[in-house]
Amino acid sequence: MNFNKLFLIILGVIPLITKAQFLSLFADAKDYKEKVKTIQTELLKIDSSVNKNLYKFTHHYDKEGYLLERVFYDESKNTYTIHHYTHNKKARSVRDEEYSENELKEITISFYNKKDLITKVIYYDDMKNLKKRTENEYHSYGKFKSVFEYNASGKLYRKEVYQYDKKGNLTEDAIFEDGKKKIIESNIYQYNREGNILVQKQYLNTLQYYTTYVFTYDAKGKVIRCDSTSESFKNYTLYSYPNTGETLEQFFNEKGELLQSIHTIKDTEGRILKKTKEDFMTTNAFCTEEVYDDSHNTYTYKQYKNDTLIYSYTKQYNDKNKLVQYIYTNRNNKTSIENHTYSYDIIGNLVEEVVTDENNRLLYIEKTNITYYE
């Protein structure tokens, strides 16, 4: 069941380092067709008096698709930041040298294991002095076992630990500072035979107390209740499923007063079609509504206050998941529209995006110039 996984993401410890924060050891230009050599992208804001350059950057790749250099420019098109990358395939490492106005600012070296997971990251300052280092340990199935952060002198100042049961369920996690002296956050989890979480006991240093979450399930394994208890509150949440793909979550305080409700409708593929959230914790009742069409190409968001529409917007996407229209409506029912059109080169890579308003007035242009290896 997905509920326990979602709950752990919301309440559990989030790993200090995620793979997305660093360059992969492997090819970076794989999302483009053919062998890309350079990609230069520039965003222009069109004004009646002058066209303003909002950003410009260039990526350089080798023939294997590895990123070699990133160059960022300021609004005046002057070089602002440069990143030089060195890929050591034998050592499974990536070296990132960051320069600002041609002066070295920082060096970062990331090391990977055979599963492309980061094992170590070393940071140096502009004088090439060691700033800090981070080391990761993993279980055999690829999940985090521990994360260590050391300062320049080699002293451990932050640590994360993770423990799992034989089924791969997270049973304990914790974050410490000053080595293992000061606990920042910890969680203990218990599961039933089906792998659904039964109990979560969470400690947050900022609150200085534990919060316990106890879950109840029906015969089909669907969660129907969650009781939250701590030194300062005792709340509970009820879950019901009126129809197939439909979920109603209702949050109550210890007096039984309804604080919030979330009504979600999903299609047969598990995609959200409609989600309505109502808050009752203040005198002003807020309500938000999210609606998708059957193809998930159109998304509408509305926010109400005491049944009065505050604002709404609609996003429409094409079959390539690119935004083609954005419609915004304020509380006075005044509407503004942005239309997005795209152009591609003969290979099929995106080279231009043009944004216009409801009167077809040009607002933005993003141009991408791509060169290829022969």
C-alpha distance (Angstrom), angle and dihedral (degrees) to the residues before:
residue distance angle dihedral
M1 . . .
N2 3.82 . .
F3 3.79 98.2 .
N4 3.78 97.2 81.5
K5 3.80 91.6 49.3
L6 3.79 91.9 51.3
F7 3.78 91.6 48.2
L8 3.80 92.1 52.0
I9 3.77 90.5 52.6
I10 3.80 91.0 53.2
L11 3.78 98.9 42.5
G12 3.78 106.7 19.0
V13 3.77 131.7 85.4
I14 3.79 113.8 -74.9
P15 3.83 112.3 -141.5
L16 3.78 113.8 -105.7
I17 3.79 92.7 -132.0
T18 3.76 125.3 37.7
K19 3.76 125.9 -174.3
A20 3.80 91.4 -119.3
Q21 3.82 91.0 66.5
F22 3.80 92.6 66.3
L23 3.77 137.8 46.5
S24 3.74 115.9 -92.3
L25 3.76 116.1 -117.7
F26 3.79 87.7 -127.3
A27 3.79 133.4 71.4
D28 3.81 114.9 -46.8
A29 3.83 99.0 -170.1
K30 3.81 94.8 59.0
D31 3.82 92.7 113.4
Y32 3.81 90.6 66.7
K33 3.78 126.8 78.3
E34 3.83 117.0 -113.7
K35 3.83 124.4 1.8
V36 3.79 107.4 -45.5
K37 3.81 118.3 -150.8
T38 3.81 102.5 177.5
I39 3.79 136.1 0.7
Q40 3.79 118.4 -163.9
T41 3.80 117.6 -175.0
E42 3.79 127.1 -174.4
L43 3.82 129.7 179.5
L44 3.79 118.1 -155.7
K45 3.79 125.7 -168.1
I46 3.78 108.1 -149.3
D47 3.81 115.3 -137.9
S48 3.79 130.7 175.5
S49 3.80 90.9 -116.4
V50 3.81 105.6 29.1
N51 3.78 139.6 1.5
K52 3.80 110.1 -120.1
N53 3.78 121.2 -149.4
L54 3.80 106.4 -137.5
Y55 3.78 96.6 -178.7
K56 3.75 142.9 -17.3
F57 3.78 130.3 -173.4
T58 3.78 139.3 166.5
H59 3.81 129.8 -150.3
H60 3.81 122.2 -160.0
Y61 3.83 121.6 -161.8
D62 3.78 136.1 -174.2
K63 3.81 122.6 -127.3
E64 3.81 91.6 -88.8
G65 3.80 92.2 55.8
Y66 3.80 97.6 -105.0
L67 3.80 115.1 146.6
L68 3.81 110.2 -115.4
E69 3.79 103.4 172.1
R70 3.79 142.5 5.9
V71 3.80 119.5 -163.3
F72 3.81 122.1 -169.3
Y73 3.79 124.0 -166.4
D74 3.79 131.6 -158.9
E75 3.81 125.4 -126.0
S76 3.81 90.3 -82.9
K77 3.81 89.5 54.6
N78 3.79 91.7 -112.1
T79 3.80 117.0 142.1
Y80 3.78 107.5 -93.8
T81 3.80 108.8 166.6
I82 3.79 132.0 8.7
H83 3.81 127.0 -169.0
H84 3.81 118.6 -164.9
Y85 3.81 116.1 -164.5
T86 3.78 128.1 -160.7
H87 3.82 117.8 -168.8
N88 3.79 115.2 -155.7
K89 3.79 101.4 -169.9
K90 3.81 93.6 -178.0
A91 3.81 93.4 51.9
R92 3.82 90.1 36.5
S93 3.78 92.5 -130.8
V94 3.80 139.9 130.1
R95 3.81 121.6 -150.0
D96 3.81 116.9 -156.3
E97 3.82 118.1 -167.1
E98 3.80 113.0 -171.3
Y99 3.80 120.1 -158.4
S100 3.79 129.8 -176.1
E101 3.79 116.4 -162.6
N102 3.82 87.8 -14.3
E103 3.82 93.3 -55.0
L104 3.79 120.0 117.4
K105 3.81 111.9 -113.4
E106 3.79 106.3 169.5
I107 3.79 143.3 -11.1
T108 3.80 121.2 -147.8
I109 3.80 123.1 -174.1
S110 3.81 117.9 -169.7
F111 3.81 123.1 -166.8
Y112 3.82 124.9 -159.2
N113 3.79 136.7 -163.5
K114 3.81 125.4 -135.5
K115 3.81 90.5 -84.0
D116 3.84 90.7 58.1
L117 3.81 91.1 -110.0
I118 3.81 118.9 141.2
T119 3.80 112.3 -108.6
K120 3.80 100.9 171.5
V121 3.81 139.6 8.5
I122 3.82 121.5 -168.6
Y123 3.81 122.5 -166.0
Y124 3.83 126.7 -158.7
D125 3.81 128.5 -175.3
D126 3.81 129.2 -129.5
M127 3.83 90.5 -78.8
K128 3.83 90.6 51.5
N129 3.79 90.6 -109.7
L130 3.79 117.4 145.2
K131 3.83 111.8 -97.8
K132 3.78 102.1 175.9
R133 3.78 143.2 -45.7
T134 3.78 135.7 -139.6
E135 3.81 126.3 -153.9
N136 3.80 127.7 -167.4
E137 3.79 130.3 -159.9
Y138 3.81 123.2 -164.4
H139 3.77 137.3 -163.4
S140 3.81 116.6 -117.6
Y141 3.83 89.9 -97.3
G142 3.81 92.3 57.8
K143 3.80 101.7 -102.9
F144 3.81 122.4 130.1
K145 3.79 114.9 -87.0
S146 3.80 98.5 173.7
V147 3.80 142.1 -18.4
F148 3.81 122.3 -152.5
E149 3.81 128.4 -166.7
Y150 3.81 120.0 -164.6
N151 3.79 129.1 -173.3
A152 3.81 125.6 -133.4
S153 3.81 92.8 -81.6
G154 3.80 91.6 52.5
K155 3.81 96.5 -105.7
L156 3.79 116.1 146.0
Y157 3.81 107.9 -123.0
R158 3.80 103.0 162.6
K159 3.79 133.5 30.0
E160 3.79 136.9 177.8
V161 3.80 124.4 -166.3
Y162 3.82 131.2 -170.7
Q163 3.80 130.8 -170.2
Y164 3.81 128.3 -170.8
D165 3.79 136.4 -171.3
K166 3.82 125.0 -123.6
K167 3.80 90.7 -85.7
G168 3.80 92.4 55.8
N169 3.81 95.3 -105.9
L170 3.80 115.6 145.7
T171 3.83 107.6 -112.8
E172 3.82 102.6 171.1
D173 3.78 138.1 10.2
A174 3.78 133.0 170.5
I175 3.80 142.6 173.1
F176 3.80 120.6 -147.0
E177 3.79 133.6 -173.5
D178 3.82 126.5 -156.8
G179 3.77 90.2 30.8
K180 3.78 103.6 -65.7
K181 3.80 99.7 -27.6
K182 3.79 103.4 93.9
I183 3.79 121.0 43.3
I184 3.82 115.8 -149.8
E185 3.78 100.5 178.7
S186 3.78 137.2 -10.2
N187 3.79 137.1 177.4
I188 3.79 134.3 -167.1
Y189 3.81 119.4 -164.0
Q190 3.80 133.9 -164.4
Y191 3.83 124.6 -168.5
N192 3.79 138.4 -165.7
R193 3.81 124.2 -128.1
E194 3.79 91.8 -86.6
G195 3.82 91.2 57.6
N196 3.80 95.4 -108.3
I197 3.77 116.2 139.2
L198 3.81 113.7 -107.2
V199 3.80 102.4 176.3
Q200 3.78 134.5 14.0
K201 3.80 120.3 -173.8
Q202 3.78 112.3 -166.7
Y203 3.80 130.6 -172.1
L204 3.82 122.6 -166.7
N205 3.79 119.6 -172.6
T206 3.80 91.0 -149.2
L207 3.82 90.1 61.5
Q208 3.82 97.3 35.0
Y209 3.80 93.2 -143.4
Y210 3.79 143.0 79.8
T211 3.79 126.2 -103.6
T212 3.79 118.6 -157.7
Y213 3.80 123.5 -156.3
V214 3.81 118.5 -164.3
F215 3.82 120.0 -169.8
T216 3.80 129.6 -156.2
Y217 3.82 124.1 -162.4
D218 3.80 135.5 -165.4
A219 3.82 125.6 -126.6
K220 3.82 90.6 -85.2
G221 3.81 92.7 55.4
K222 3.79 95.9 -106.1
V223 3.79 116.8 140.1
I224 3.82 111.7 -115.0
R225 3.81 102.5 170.3
C226 3.80 142.0 19.5
D227 3.82 121.3 -169.9
S228 3.82 116.6 -158.9
T229 3.81 117.1 -162.5
S230 3.81 132.3 176.8
E231 3.79 139.1 143.2
S232 3.80 91.7 -83.5
F233 3.81 105.9 35.0
K234 3.78 146.1 18.9
N235 3.79 113.9 -158.5
Y236 3.77 134.5 160.1
T237 3.80 138.5 -159.5
L238 3.80 126.6 -147.9
Y239 3.80 122.6 -154.5
S240 3.79 125.1 -161.5
Y241 3.81 134.0 173.4
P242 3.84 110.2 -149.8
N243 3.81 94.8 176.3
T244 3.80 139.6 1.1
G245 3.81 109.1 -64.4
E246 3.80 91.9 10.2
T247 3.83 125.5 117.0
L248 3.80 130.1 -179.6
E249 3.82 118.2 -165.5
Q250 3.82 118.2 -169.9
F251 3.81 122.2 -173.8
F252 3.83 119.3 -155.5
N253 3.81 135.3 -179.2
E254 3.81 123.2 -132.6
K255 3.83 90.0 -86.7
G256 3.79 90.3 59.7
E257 3.81 93.1 -110.4
L258 3.81 114.7 149.3
L259 3.81 109.9 -118.2
Q260 3.78 102.7 171.9
S261 3.79 142.2 -6.6
I262 3.80 130.9 -160.1
H263 3.80 120.2 -166.1
T264 3.82 115.8 -168.5
I265 3.81 129.9 -176.7
K266 3.82 120.1 -169.4
D267 3.79 133.6 -175.5
T268 3.81 125.5 -122.7
E269 3.83 90.1 -84.8
G270 3.80 92.1 56.0
R271 3.81 94.8 -107.1
I272 3.81 118.0 141.2
L273 3.80 114.4 -107.7
K274 3.80 97.7 172.2
K275 3.80 135.3 3.1
T276 3.81 124.3 -177.1
K277 3.80 122.6 -173.2
E278 3.82 123.1 -171.6
D279 3.82 125.9 -173.7
F280 3.81 121.5 -158.0
M281 3.82 100.2 171.3
T282 3.83 95.3 104.3
T283 3.78 137.1 37.8
N284 3.80 87.7 -100.9
A285 3.79 108.7 72.2
F286 3.80 110.6 -145.3
C287 3.77 123.1 -162.4
T288 3.80 131.0 -177.9
E289 3.78 126.4 -168.4
E290 3.81 128.5 -165.3
V291 3.80 121.1 -170.9
Y292 3.83 131.6 -177.4
D293 3.77 128.0 -172.3
D294 3.82 120.9 -123.4
S295 3.81 92.9 -93.6
H296 3.82 93.1 44.6
N297 3.81 89.3 -125.7
T298 3.81 93.7 117.2
Y299 3.80 125.1 53.8
T300 3.83 125.3 -177.3
Y301 3.80 126.3 -171.1
K302 3.82 123.7 -169.4
Q303 3.80 130.6 -180.0
Y304 3.80 124.0 -162.8
K305 3.79 134.3 -171.3
N306 3.80 115.7 -161.7
D307 3.83 88.9 -16.5
T308 3.83 91.5 -53.5
L309 3.80 117.9 119.9
I310 3.82 110.9 -117.7
Y311 3.79 96.8 -178.6
S312 3.78 142.6 -36.5
Y313 3.77 138.5 -164.9
T314 3.78 136.6 -169.1
K315 3.80 127.7 -154.4
Q316 3.79 122.0 -163.0
Y317 3.80 122.2 -165.3
N318 3.78 133.5 -167.1
D319 3.80 127.2 -131.2
K320 3.83 89.9 -84.5
N321 3.82 89.7 57.6
K322 3.80 91.3 -110.3
L323 3.81 119.3 143.3
V324 3.82 109.9 -109.9
Q325 3.81 101.4 170.2
Y326 3.80 138.1 16.7
I327 3.82 118.7 -169.3
Y328 3.82 120.2 -171.7
T329 3.82 124.7 -172.0
N330 3.83 123.2 -173.7
R331 3.81 130.2 -154.9
N332 3.81 90.5 -86.7
N333 3.81 89.7 58.0
K334 3.80 91.1 -111.6
T335 3.79 111.3 150.0
S336 3.79 131.2 -153.4
I337 3.79 123.3 -173.6
E338 3.79 133.8 -158.4
N339 3.80 118.5 -165.4
H340 3.81 120.0 -161.7
T341 3.80 123.6 -158.8
Y342 3.81 126.2 -178.6
S343 3.79 136.3 -152.9
Y344 3.80 127.0 -161.4
D345 3.79 133.5 -163.3
I346 3.81 122.5 -117.8
I347 3.81 89.9 -89.5
G348 3.80 92.5 55.2
N349 3.80 102.4 -106.9
L350 3.82 119.5 135.0
V351 3.82 112.4 -103.9
E352 3.82 105.3 163.9
E353 3.79 141.3 25.1
V354 3.81 119.6 -172.0
V355 3.82 122.9 -165.9
T356 3.81 121.3 -161.4
D357 3.81 133.9 172.0
E358 3.81 130.2 -123.4
N359 3.83 89.5 -80.7
N360 3.81 91.5 51.9
R361 3.81 90.3 -108.7
L362 3.79 112.8 154.6
L363 3.83 113.1 -111.2
Y364 3.80 108.6 163.6
I365 3.77 139.4 2.1
E366 3.78 123.8 -164.6
K367 3.79 111.8 -167.0
T368 3.78 124.7 -168.6
N369 3.78 122.4 -168.1
I370 3.81 114.0 -163.8
T371 3.80 127.4 -170.3
Y372 3.79 123.1 -168.6
Y373 3.77 139.2 -152.5
E374 3.79 113.4 -115.1
